[in-house]
Amino acid sequence: MTEQTLQAPPPIQPLLASKPAPNRRQSVAQFVSSYRWPLGAVGLLLISTLVVLWARARPGYDPYGWLVWGHLTVHLKLDTNGAPSWKPLPFLFTVPFAVVGHYALWLWMITAVAISLSGVVFAWRLAFRLVDAAPERRYAAYAAGLVAGVALLGISDYSHSILSAESDTMIVSLCLAAVDCQLCGRFRWALWMWVLASLGRPEAWPFLGLYSLWAWRRHPAMRQQIIAGIVAIPLLWFGIPALTSKSPFSAASLAERSPRELHGNKISGTFGRFLGLNAASIKIAALIATILAILRRDRAVLMLAAGVALWVLVEAAFALHGWPAVPRYMYEAGAGACVLAGVFVGRVIHDGPGVVARVLPRASPALGSCATVFVLVVFAGSLLPAARSRLRLERADLQDQRARTHEIDLLSGVVARLTPARILACGQPNIPIAFQSILAWYLGSNVGQLYFSARAEALHPQPIVNMYPHSYGWQVFPSHTQNAAQAARCAGLTLTT
């Protein structure tokens, strides 16, 4: 009988135990990294919703007019004669929002605030990237981004524009996003960011043109998209007004009659308005960052500084043409200055100790760090008076906005009680101009229909529905009824709240 030795198979349990258990924390981190942009967008929408609910403000004059455009469009009654002046960017949102009726107001506010707040993110990203910090000194880039984002919110009246759901702060975000996408190599995204910005302000047209020329040569695969984007500009800016108003250039005509037009020297006035956007320390820091970029031959920073100058020059040319050149039209240039100020702070933190060591080679290594801290303390201290003043103004403005919201809510109740049909059947509504677009939104009528002219009334007498706010509500009463039929149509429209 032969004896054979059989080798036992290896144990199964050690083999199973040798496989590493999945790391839940790493999985979550990978998921967040893979979907950071969609998650960031959702986060911004949530934050903007909380901001809108907390602020208890309502949109300004123009946004109510844009909401009216959307309402009239879905009812095939769009009329762009009269204020607000036509611009395609908000139209792209208010038309689909109009499908949900009066909820369009909330959708617009949340969307406008979310896109505007994204400008803080892109300002942070730009400053972070432009500092180009070494890995061991990445904290310098973080500080640069923080300064850029906070300084952006400190631009004069910037927070007011955000809470009023205006489009100007949205366009700032689009321009910053376009520059960020270009630096990241997302060239198609950059193109469409410039296209969207160009649908909001004509000042962005030169930037879209310059970028399109560069992309046409460097990235031939983008040429079809470039053509589509450029063709969309005149179609949306002039094509829609040509079909819905007296002239395709109605927006330009309204801008030429603006009461906020500069008087005196147009060029110096435009530059004065631009310089009034940022605190003095931000402007000085931006100038120093530009000088350092010249010495370092930093093309990216110099291109940003050139973009700031070009935007202001374009606005000055518009002022010479007769357009108003109001400060909010130069928010984009002010945002660029904020990013440059952030770059200045990043450069001080990143390069300051090394510069001191080269200038004073025998000095203690701690001297460079102390000098850096001293510069940063001086910079931060110089911003404190401006920050206190800005907070005080914003607090007072928020109180005014909430009082205005109360008036608007009361007006909504008045219209609901009297009904839009009875008000319009009586005659010409006569309401202060600040409330015309708001009343048009609640009546479902065109804003131009609510313009009251004493001269037109004298030439073509008709009943008037007077609506005036007072200290605790609204007073409504008809007048100029010429006969019994008109009096009958206007019966029951007298109301005091």
C-alpha positions in Angstrom: 0.0 0.0 0.0 1.6 3.2 -1.2 1.7 6.2 1.2 1.2 9.5 -0.4 1.5 12.9 1.3 -1.3 15.3 0.3 -0.8 19.0 0.7 -3.7 20.8 2.3 -5.2 23.8 0.3 -4.5 27.2 1.7 -7.0 28.5 4.2 -9.8 30.6 2.7 -10.3 33.0 5.6 -6.8 34.7 5.4 -7.3 35.3 1.6 -10.7 36.9 2.2 -9.2 39.0 5.0 -6.4 40.3 2.9 -8.8 42.4 0.7 -9.0 45.9 2.0 -12.4 47.0 3.2 -13.9 49.8 1.2 -13.3 53.3 2.7 -16.7 55.1 3.0 -15.0 58.5 3.5 -12.9 58.1 0.3 -16.0 57.1 -1.6 -17.9 60.2 -0.5 -14.9 62.4 -1.3 -14.6 60.9 -4.8 -18.3 61.5 -5.4 -18.1 65.1 -4.3 -15.1 65.7 -6.4 -16.7 64.1 -9.5 -19.9 66.1 -9.2 -18.6 69.3 -7.5 -20.2 71.6 -10.1 -23.7 70.2 -10.0 -23.5 70.0 -6.2 -22.2 73.5 -6.0 -25.1 74.7 -8.2 -27.6 73.0 -5.9 -25.9 74.5 -2.9 -26.0 78.0 -4.4 -29.7 77.6 -5.1 -30.4 76.6 -1.5 -28.3 79.5 -0.2 -30.0 81.9 -2.5 -33.4 80.7 -1.4 -32.5 81.3 2.2 -31.2 84.7 1.3 -34.4 85.7 -0.5 -36.5 84.5 2.4 -34.3 86.2 5.0 -34.1 89.5 3.1 -37.8 89.9 2.5 -37.0 92.2 -0.4 -38.6 92.4 -3.9 -37.1 93.0 -7.3 -36.4 96.5 -8.6 -38.3 98.3 -11.4 -36.6 96.5 -14.3 -37.0 92.9 -13.1 -40.8 93.3 -12.8 -40.8 94.5 -16.4 -38.8 91.5 -17.4 -41.4 89.3 -15.7 -44.1 91.1 -17.6 -42.2 90.2 -20.8 -42.3 86.5 -20.0 -46.0 86.7 -19.1 -46.9 88.5 -22.3 -44.7 86.2 -24.4 -46.5 83.0 -23.3 -49.8 84.7 -24.1 -48.4 85.9 -27.5 -48.8 89.5 -26.6 -45.2 90.7 -26.1 -44.7 94.4 -26.5 -41.3 95.9 -25.8 -42.2 99.6 -26.3 -41.3 101.6 -23.3 -39.3 100.8 -20.2 -37.6 98.7 -19.2 -35.2 98.9 -22.1 -34.8 95.6 -23.9 -32.1 93.1 -23.0 -32.2 89.4 -24.0 -30.5 87.8 -21.0 -33.4 88.0 -18.5 -35.9 87.2 -21.3 -34.2 83.7 -21.5 -35.3 83.1 -17.9 -38.6 84.9 -17.5 -40.2 83.2 -20.5 -40.0 79.6 -19.2 -40.6 80.9 -15.7 -43.9 82.5 -16.9 -45.4 79.0 -17.3 -45.8 78.7 -13.5 -47.8 81.9 -13.2 -47.1 84.2 -10.2 -44.5 81.8 -8.9 -42.2 83.2 -11.7 -41.5 86.1 -9.3 -39.9 83.7 -6.8 -38.1 81.7 -9.5 -36.5 84.8 -10.9 -35.4 86.1 -7.5 -33.8 82.8 -6.5 -32.1 82.4 -9.9 -30.8 85.9 -10.0 -29.4 85.8 -6.5 -27.8 82.3 -7.1 -26.1 83.4 -10.3 -25.0 86.7 -8.7 -23.5 84.9 -5.6 -21.6 82.6 -7.9 -19.5 85.6 -8.8 -17.9 85.3 -5.3 -16.9 81.7 -6.2 -15.4 82.7 -9.6 -13.6 85.7 -8.1 -12.1 83.4 -5.5 -11.1 80.9 -8.2 -9.5 83.6 -10.4 -7.4 85.1 -7.6 -6.4 81.6 -6.3 -5.2 80.6 -9.8 -3.5 83.9 -10.7 -1.4 83.8 -7.5 0.0 80.5 -8.8 1.3 79.6 -5.3 3.8 76.8 -4.7 2.2 73.7 -3.0 3.9 74.4 0.3 2.5 78.0 0.3 -0.9 77.3 -1.0 -2.3 79.3 1.9 -1.3 82.5 0.0 -3.7 81.5 -2.8 -6.5 80.8 -0.3 -6.0 84.3 1.2 -6.1 85.9 -2.2 -9.4 84.2 -3.0 -10.9 85.2 0.3 -10.0 88.9 -0.3 -11.3 88.8 -3.9 -14.6 87.3 -2.9 -15.2 89.6 0.1 -14.1 92.7 -1.9 -16.6 91.8 -4.6 -19.5 92.0 -2.2 -18.1 95.3 -0.9 -18.6 97.1 -4.3 -20.8 100.1 -3.9 -24.5 99.1 -4.1 -23.5 95.6 -5.1 -25.5 93.9 -2.4 -28.5 96.1 -3.2 -28.4 94.9 -6.8 -28.2 91.3 -5.7 -31.2 91.6 -3.3 -33.1 93.5 -5.9 -32.7 90.6 -8.4 -31.1 92.9 -11.0 -29.2 91.4 -13.9 -26.0 93.5 -13.5 -24.5 91.3 -10.8 -25.5 88.2 -12.9 -23.4 89.6 -15.8 -20.4 90.1 -13.5 -20.6 86.4 -12.6 -20.8 85.4 -16.3 -17.7 87.5 -17.1 -15.7 86.1 -14.2 -16.8 82.6 -15.2 -15.7 83.2 -18.8 -12.2 84.2 -17.7 -12.0 81.3 -15.2 -13.1 78.8 -17.9 -10.5 80.1 -20.3 -7.7 79.8 -17.7 -8.9 76.3 -16.9 -8.9 75.3 -20.6 -12.7 75.0 -20.9 -12.7 77.1 -24.0 -16.3 76.2 -25.2 -17.7 77.1 -21.8 -15.8 80.3 -21.9 -17.3 81.2 -25.3 -20.9 80.7 -24.1 -20.3 82.6 -20.9 -19.2 85.5 -23.0 -22.3 85.0 -25.3 -24.6 85.1 -22.2 -22.8 88.2 -20.8 -23.2 89.9 -24.3 -26.9 89.2 -24.1 -27.0 91.2 -20.9 -24.7 94.2 -21.6 -23.3 95.5 -24.9 -20.1 96.4 -23.1 -19.3 92.6 -23.3 -19.4 92.6 -27.1 -15.8 93.6 -27.6 -14.7 90.9 -25.2 -16.7 88.3 -27.1 -15.3 89.5 -30.4 -11.7 89.3 -29.1 -12.2 85.9 -27.6 -13.8 84.6 -30.8 -10.9 85.8 -32.9 -8.5 84.0 -30.6 -10.5 80.8 -30.4 -11.1 80.8 -34.2 -7.4 80.6 -34.8 -6.4 78.4 -31.9 -9.3 76.0 -31.8 -10.8 75.4 -35.3 -13.2 72.8 -33.9 -15.1 75.6 -32.1 -15.8 77.6 -35.3 -19.4 76.5 -35.7 -20.2 77.4 -32.1 -18.5 80.7 -32.5 -20.7 81.5 -35.5 -23.8 80.4 -33.7 -23.0 82.5 -30.6 -22.2 85.7 -32.6 -25.3 85.3 -34.8 -27.4 85.0 -31.7 -26.4 88.4 -30.5 -28.0 90.6 -33.2 -31.0 88.2 -33.6 -31.9 88.5 -29.9 -30.9 92.1 -29.4 -32.5 93.6 -32.5 -34.7 90.8 -34.0 -37.2 90.6 -31.1 -37.6 94.4 -30.7 -38.1 94.6 -34.5 -41.1 92.3 -34.1 -42.5 93.7 -30.8 -41.8 97.4 -30.8 -41.6 100.5 -33.0 -37.9 100.1 -33.7 -35.2 97.4 -33.5 -33.1 100.0 -31.7 -35.7 100.8 -29.0 -33.3 99.9 -26.2 -30.7 102.4 -27.5 -33.3 105.1 -27.9 -34.5 104.7 -24.2 -30.9 104.8 -23.0 -30.3 108.1 -24.8 -33.1 109.7 -22.8 -31.9 108.5 -19.4 -32.2 111.1 -16.6 -29.0 109.6 -15.2 -26.9 110.8 -18.1 -23.5 112.3 -17.2 -23.3 116.1 -17.4 -20.0 117.8 -18.0 -17.0 115.9 -19.2 -18.1 112.4 -20.2 -14.7 110.7 -20.0 -13.7 112.0 -16.6 -17.2 111.5 -15.3 -17.2 107.8 -16.4 -13.8 107.2 -14.8 -15.0 109.0 -11.7 -18.0 106.7 -11.4 -15.8 103.7 -11.9 -13.4 104.8 -9.2 -16.3 105.3 -6.8 -17.1 101.6 -7.0 -14.3 100.2 -4.8 -12.7 101.3 -1.6 -9.4 103.3 -1.9 -7.4 100.4 -0.5 -8.8 98.0 -3.1 -7.9 100.3 -5.9 -4.3 100.9 -4.6 -3.8 97.1 -4.1 -5.1 96.5 -7.6 -2.7 99.1 -9.0 0.3 97.5 -7.1 -0.7 94.1 -8.4 -0.7 95.4 -11.9 2.8 96.9 -11.5 4.1 93.7 -10.0 2.7 91.8 -12.9 4.6 94.1 -15.3 7.8 93.4 -13.4 7.1 89.7 -13.3 5.8 89.6 -16.9 2.7 87.8 -15.7 0.6 87.7 -18.8 -2.6 86.4 -17.1 -2.7 89.2 -14.5 -1.9 91.8 -17.1 -4.7 90.6 -19.4 -7.1 90.9 -16.5 -5.9 94.4 -15.8 -6.2 95.3 -19.5 -9.8 93.9 -19.4 -10.6 96.2 -16.6 -9.3 99.2 -18.5 -11.0 98.2 -21.7 -14.4 97.9 -20.0 -14.1 101.4 -18.6 -13.0 102.8 -22.0 -16.0 101.1 -23.7 -18.3 102.7 -21.1 -16.7 106.1 -21.7 -17.3 105.7 -25.4 -20.9 104.9 -24.7 -21.1 108.0 -22.5 -19.8 110.1 -25.4 -22.5 108.6 -27.6 -25.1 109.8 -25.1 -25.8 106.7 -23.0 -25.9 107.1 -19.2 -22.8 105.2 -18.1 -24.3 104.5 -14.6 -21.9 102.9 -12.1 -23.6 99.5 -12.1 -22.7 99.2 -15.8 -19.1 99.0 -14.7 -19.5 96.4 -11.9 -17.5 94.1 -14.2 -14.5 96.4 -14.1 -14.9 96.8 -10.4 -15.0 93.0 -10.0 -11.7 92.8 -11.9 -10.1 95.3 -9.5 -11.3 93.1 -6.6 -9.6 90.1 -8.1 -6.4 92.1 -8.7 -6.5 93.2 -5.0 -6.7 89.6 -4.0 -3.7 88.8 -6.2 -1.8 91.6 -4.4 -2.5 90.0 -1.0 -1.5 86.6 -2.3 1.7 87.9 -3.7 2.6 89.7 -0.5 2.1 86.5 1.5 3.8 84.2 -1.1 6.8 86.4 -2.0 7.1 88.9 0.8 9.5 87.0 3.1 11.7 86.0 0.1 11.9 89.6 -1.2 13.0 90.9 2.3 15.6 88.2 2.5 17.0 89.2 -0.9 17.0 92.9 -0.1 18.5 92.4 3.4 20.5 89.1 3.2 22.0 89.6 6.7 18.7 90.2 8.4 16.9 87.7 10.6 14.6 85.3 8.6 11.8 86.4 10.9 12.0 89.9 9.6 10.5 88.9 6.3 7.5 87.3 8.0 7.1 90.3 10.3 7.1 92.7 7.2 4.5 90.6 5.5 2.2 90.6 8.5 2.7 94.4 8.8 1.7 95.0 5.2 -1.4 92.8 5.6 -2.4 94.5 8.9 -2.1 97.9 7.3 -4.2 96.8 4.3 -6.9 95.2 6.5 -6.9 98.2 8.8 -7.3 100.6 5.9 -10.5 98.7 4.8 -12.2 98.9 8.2 -13.7 102.4 7.8 -15.1 101.6 4.4 -16.4 98.3 5.7 -18.2 99.9 8.6 -19.7 102.5 6.3 -20.8 99.9 3.8 -22.4 97.8 6.5 -24.3 100.8 7.8 -25.6 101.7 4.4 -26.6 98.2 3.5 -28.5 97.8 6.8 -30.4 101.0 6.1 -31.0 99.9 2.5 -32.4 96.6 3.7 -34.8 98.3 6.0 -36.0 100.4 3.1 -36.3 97.4 0.9 -38.5 95.6 3.5 -40.7 98.7 3.8 -41.0 98.7 0.0 -41.9 95.0 0.1 -44.7 95.8 2.5 -46.1 98.4 0.1 -45.9 96.0 -2.8 -47.7 93.3 -0.8 -50.5 95.8 0.0 -50.7 96.8 -3.7 -51.0 93.1 -4.6 -54.0 92.9 -2.2 -55.6 96.0 -3.7 -55.4 94.7 -7.2 -56.7 91.3 -6.1 -59.6 93.0 -4.3 -60.6 95.4 -7.2 -59.6 92.8 -9.9 -57.4 93.7 -12.9 -60.4 93.5 -15.3 -62.4 96.2 -13.5 -59.3 98.5 -13.1 -58.5 98.3 -16.8 -62.1 98.6 -17.9 -62.5 101.8 -16.0 -59.7 103.7 -17.7 -56.0 104.7 -17.5 -54.3 103.7 -14.3 -52.2 106.5 -12.8 -49.6 105.3 -10.3 -46.2 106.7 -9.3 -43.5 105.6 -11.9 -41.6 103.5 -9.3 -44.6 101.2 -9.1 -45.6 101.0 -12.8 -43.8 97.8 -13.7 -45.1 96.2 -10.4 -48.7 97.2 -11.2 -48.2 95.9 -14.8 -47.1 92.5 -13.3 -50.2 92.2 -11.1 -52.5 93.5 -13.8 -51.0 91.2 -16.5 -50.6 94.2 -18.8 -47.7 95.9 -20.7 -45.7 98.4 -18.7 -46.1 101.0 -21.5 -49.9 100.8 -21.0 -49.5 102.3 -17.6 -47.6 105.5 -18.6 -49.8 108.5 -17.6 -49.3 111.7 -19.6 -51.2 114.9 -18.6 -50.8 116.1 -22.2 -52.3 112.9 -23.7 -55.1 113.1 -21.1 -55.9 116.7 -22.2 -55.9 115.7 -25.9 -57.9 112.5 -25.3 -59.8 112.7 -22.1 -60.7 109.3 -20.4 -61.4 108.1 -16.9 -58.4 107.7 -14.7 -57.8 105.2 -11.9 -55.6 107.0 -9.4 -53.5 104.8 -7.2 -51.3 106.4 -4.6 -49.3 105.0 -1.6 -49.6 106.7 1.7 -48.2 106.2 5.2 -50.2 103.1 6.0 -51.4 101.6 2.7 -52.9 102.6 -0.7 -55.6 105.0 -1.8 -57.5 104.2 -5.0 -60.1 106.5 -6.6 -61.4 107.1 -10.1 -61.5 110.6 -11.7 -62.3 112.3 -15.0 -65.5 110.3 -15.6 -67.4 112.2 -18.3 -70.7 110.4 -18.5 -72.9 107.9 -16.8 -71.5 105.0 -18.7 -68.0 105.8 -17.6 -69.1 106.3 -14.0 -70.8 102.9 -14.1 -67.6 101.2 -15.3 -65.6 102.9 -12.5 -68.1 102.3 -9.7 -66.7 100.5 -6.7 -63.1 101.4 -7.4 -62.7 103.8 -4.5 -60.6 102.1 -1.8 -58.4 103.1 1.1 -56.3 100.6 2.9 
